[in-house]
Amino acid sequence: MNFKKLMASAMVCAFALTGCGSNTATTSEDKDTFVVGMECAYAPFNWQTSTKTDTSVKLGKSGYADGYDVQVAKKIAKKLGKKLVIKKTSWDGLIPALEGDEIDAIIAGMTKDKTREEGADFTTPYYDSKGMIMIVRKDGEEAGYTDIQQFSGKNVVGQKSTNYDDVIDQIKGVNHVTPKATYPEMVLALQQHEVDGITAEMAVAKGVVEANPDLTIIQFEDGHGFDCDTTVSIALKEGSRDSEFFKKVQKALDSISDEEREEMMKYAVEHQPTED
């Protein structure tokens, strides 16, 4: 008798657990929030601040997230009819966070490439920086360079796991310095004469030199610069391309005109932090 009661109890428990599992399983489509991951350390695309602005979003108990990526995320969340939640995540942790369902999307100035496409599905680009340039010290000989090959024998650094680091090897004979984890670390290395140049996109570079008068931007002559894709796209979970959620995010992105995108970037550049 006790055995029968035990078996019956176990069956009820198993049924309850199965039912519970199916009832609580949710997808990005079902949730009322749109959780977006970004570094919050890559101005003007994204940054962390203690100041509330018209474009910022609350970042838990750690102030606010702001920047171009936040503006894009807000527009998409509104189109989806969801509340935007920004989750500050290290660069190397973004794809794992997406795979682990900790976030619904990555909007973090991320360029689609073959490696990342193994762990995510990407939308069409939402911004194009139109080429890779360099930031150097204003008083150095590098300030007059017009060809990336002039950096042969020089110390150049990029950000880990990004195009900023990958393109450096296009310079023959360059001393490819171990990449830094964040962009502010790259800037500091340049100012402390640890490196002679850091790779950059124009939108990022403008803010850096504005905040650091000792640095300057150098652009290269046609055919003498980096061969690099500088478009950035939204990353969604791998295998979701045919889902309604992916299609709705893409549709929301498509609704943002080129003029709006340029205006948002202009605003972000003008309002990004002036100090690291």
Secondary structure, 3 states (H helix, E strand, C coil): CHHHHHHHHHHHHHHHHHHHHHHHCCCCCCCCEEEEEECCEECCCEEEECCCCCCCEECCCCCEEECHHHHHHHHHHHHHCCEEEEEECCHHHHHHHHHCCCCCEECCCCCCCCCHHHCEEEEEEEEECCCEEEEEECCCHHHHCCCHHHHCCCEEECECCCHHHHHHHHCCCCEECCCECCHHHHHHHHHCCCCCEEEEEHHHHHHHHHHCCCEEEECCCCCCCCCCCCEEEEEEECCCCCCHHHHHHHHHHHCCCHHHHHHHHHHHHHHCCCCC
